[in-house]
Amino acid sequence: MHVPHSDLGLLHDLRALSVLLEERNVTRAALRFHLSQPAMSRTLQRLRGLFDDELLVRSGGDYELTPRARAMQHELALLLPRLQNFVAGKEFDPTTATGTVRIIGTDYTTSTLGPHLLPKLFLAAPDLEVRIESREHDSYAALEGGRADIALSVLRPPAPLRWEQLFTDDLVCVVDRDHPERNRFSLAGYTAARHVAVTVIDQEQPMIERWLQTRGHSRTAAVRVPHFVSALAALPGTPLVATIPRRLAELQAAADPRVRLVEAPEGLDPFPYGMVWHPRLETEPTHTWLRGMIRAAALDLTESSSGERTF
């Protein structure tokens, strides 16, 4: 690869390349990178010449990555944050920051942590775009590949990803207000019931399914939905049971008198909720600032919780 000494736009082109490899579509990449479609096409042609590789090969309406491009995608995820810091030559200033930070989470994240985080983010960094994206089975791959900055999760990741606990919560059952169970489900009553299951990962709520399996039980899902809030919307007028984190359940039950809380069977332990990131971003100024904002939001959430719980 020959890099012209006069090409001061190389960093810009590498950032564009990272977006192109992620989107695999010139139009979508142009929109996300705030370029016109022709300008992004010219950038792609310039990059093809620079690297002497097609990089993206048309397949239907999108493109497929060449083997060289797949290898470069991983390298770019490692290189770009360091290169951007090197070029900037100064500490991160949120008041002038632009670009996008991507946080992987669920509607639990936006409903509980979001009110404590998002207003402060927007006040501190008004020109920074924040994307909270749905958790998928390959969320950790997204972190490793540079397609996300932070994942919020109850699951501890494999090495080398980093994990830091933010707060704890526990699971509670939510039912229709006229449901016959008043106080706490027994294990037998819980497994005999029909459930609204939230398909957090692979069509399951892993924490619940694994807990039941260790006791030789399973549960029957009458409805499967992708979001916790959707699960609660399915309950009024039915005998169904939804099992969701208490912080969200309390918020929703307070807003909807058609449902109420019933304690889950004994033995469903509290769980830690944390943030996950790749170690390459450990000292990156933007990421360091973002982690600090998330920590502060988690502290606010804990301190503002009604009836502080100690687990």
N, C-alpha and C positions, 0 to 999 in steps of 0.2 A: 504494500500500500504506500503510495506517494502522497504526502501531506504538504501542500504548498505553504510556504512560510507566510504568505500574505493572506491565507484563508482565515480571517478573524471570525468568520461565521461557523467554524467547525463545531463548536459547542452547541450552537443553535441547531445545526443539522443532526448532530448525534441525539439531541433531545427529540427532534422530529422523528428520527429513525426509531427510537424507543417506542414512541406512540404508534408509529406505523406497524411495527412488529406486534404490538399488543392488539391493536384494532383489526389488523389484516384487511383493511378497507380504506382506500384513499380518501373517500368523502367523509367518513366518520372521523378519521385521523385529522383531516383538515379542520373540521368543526371543533374538535376537542383542542387542537393546537392554535386555534384562532387564525387560520390561514384560509385563503380561497382554495378551492379544489385544484385549479390550474397551478397555483403556487406550490401546493403539496406534491402534485405530480412532477413538477420540475425538480423539487427537492429529492424525490425518489430517484429520478433519472441521474441527478448529480451524485447521489450516494452509490448508485449502481456502478458508475464510472470510478468513483473513489475506491471502492472495495473490489472492483472487477468481479462482481457477482450479481445475479439477478435479484437476490434477497427475497423478493416476493414474486410468486408465479401465479397468474390468474387461475382461479378454479371456481367456475360459476360466477356469482356476484362478488365474491371475496377473493382473497389470495391465500396461498399456502406458503409457509416459510421454507426456504431452501435449507439444507443442512448447515451451511455457513451462517445463515440468519438465526437459526435456533441456537447455535453456540454463542453468537454475538448477543442475543437477548439476555442470556444469563450474565455475560460479562458487562453489558451496559448497566444492568441493575446494580452491579458492584461499583462500577466506575463513575457513573454520572454524579451521584451525591458528592463524592470526593472532588471531582473535577469542578463542579459548580462552586463548592466552597473555596477551592484554590483560586479560581478566577475572581470570585467576589472579594476575597482578601479581607473580609470583615465579619463581625459577628452578625447573627440573625437579628433583624429589626422587624418585628411583626407589623409595625405601623406602615411599612412600605412593602411588605411581602406580597407577592403575587403567586399564581400557580394553583396547584390543587393538592390537597392531602386526602388520602383515601383510608377510611376506617371501615373494617368489616365487622358487622354486628347484626343483631336481630331487632325486631320491634321492641323487645325488652330494653335494648340499649337506648333507643331513641326516646322511649316513654319514661324511663327511670333516670338514666344518666344524662340524657340529652338536655333537659331543662336546666341542668346545672352547668353544662358544658358549652352548648352552642351559643347562647347569648354572650358569654365571655369571650369565646373565640371571635365572634363577629365584631365585638367592641374592640378587642385588642388588634385584630388583623382584618380590617374591613374589606380588603381587596383579595383575600385568600378564599378560594373555593373549597368547601368541605363536602366530601361525598361519603355518605354512610351506605355501604353496599351490603346486600344480603350475604349471609354466610353460606358457603357451599362446601361440599366434601373436600375440595382442593384449596381451602382457604390458606393453609400453610404453604402450599405451592405458590400461591399468589404473593405471599410475603417473600419467599425465597427468590421469585422471579422479578421482584420489583413492581408488581402490579398493584400492590397495596402497601400502606405504611404501617398500619397497626390493625391487629385483630383483637376484638373483645370477646372473651370466651371463658367458659368454666373448665375447659380441657387444657391440661398442661401439654405443651408441644414437645416434639422430639428435638434433640440437639441438632443443630446449634442454635435454634431459635431461643430467644429470651422470654421469660414470663415473670410478671410482677403482680402480686395480689393487690386488688383495689378495695374490695369490701366483701362481705359475706351475705348470703341470703339463704332462705330455705324454701321448700316446696309446700304448697297448700292446695287443697281441692276447692274448686268453685262449682256451685250447683245452682239450679233454679231455686228461687226463694221458698217454694212449696215442697222441695225435696224432703223425703221422710227422714233422712239422716240429719241429725241436729248438731252433734258436737265433733265426733271423730270417727273416721272409717276404721273398722277392723280390717285386717288383711283379707279375711274371707269376704267381707262386704265389698271391699275395694275390687278384688279380682272378679267378683260376681257381677259388678256393675258394667255398663257399657260406657265407653269413653270417647271424648274428643281428643285425639292425639295431635300434637304439633310436630310436624315433620322437620325437626331441626337439622338432622343429619341422616341421610339414607332412609327417609321415610319413618324415622323413629325419634323419640326423645331418649337418647342413650342412657342418661342417668337413671331414669325410671325403669327402662327395660332391663338394664344390667342388675339393678337392685332386686327386681322381681325374680330374675333368673337365678340369683344366688340363693333364693328361698324356694326354688322349684316351682315358681308360678309364672304366669303371664297374664296379660289383660287383653280384652277384646275392644278393638277400636270400631266404633260405629261411624265416625267421621274423622277424616284426616285433613288438616288445614296447614298452610305454610307459616302462619303467624299466631302468636299468643292472643292478640286482640281478636282475631277471627274466631279462635276457639271459644272465647267468652261470648261472642255474638251468637254462637250456635246453641247456647244453653237454655235461654228462657223458654218455658213451656215444654221442656223435655226432662227425662230422668237421667240425662247424660252427666258425666263428670269430667271436668278439665283439671289437670294438675299443672300448675304454673308457679313461677317464682312469686314469693309473697309480696315483695315490693310492688310488682305490677298488679297483682290481684287486689291489693288494698286500694290502689288508685282507681282501678276499674269498678270495683264493687261500690266504692264511695260515689261514683258517677252514675251507676246503674242500679236502681233499687230492685230490679227484677232478679238479681243474683245475690248470693251470699257465700261466705267462706265456711268450709268445714275442714277441720284438721286432717291431714294425711295420716295414713297408718304409722304407728310408731316404728322407728328404725330408719326412716328416710332422713339422713343426716343433713345438716346445713352444708352448703358448698361455697368454696371461694370463687369469686369472680375476678378475672384479671385481664391484663393486656399483654399481647404477644407482639414481638418485633424481631427483625433480623439483626444480628450483631454488627453488621456492616454500618448500621445507622446509629450505633451506640453513642458516638460523639458528634454526629451530624447536627449542626446548630438548630435547624428547623425542627428536626425530630426530637431533640432534647427539649425544646420549648413545648412541643405538642404533648410529650409525655408529662411534662410538668403541669400543663393545663388539665389533662385528664386526671392526674392525681388530685389536684385541687378540687375538681368537680366531684370526684368520688368522696372526698372528705366532706364536702358540702352535703352530698346526698346522705351520708351516714349521720352527720350531725342534725340534719333536718328531719330525719325519719321519725314519725310519731311513735312514741313508746319505744325508745331505744332498746334494741335487743342485743344481748351479749351471748355469743355462741362459743 
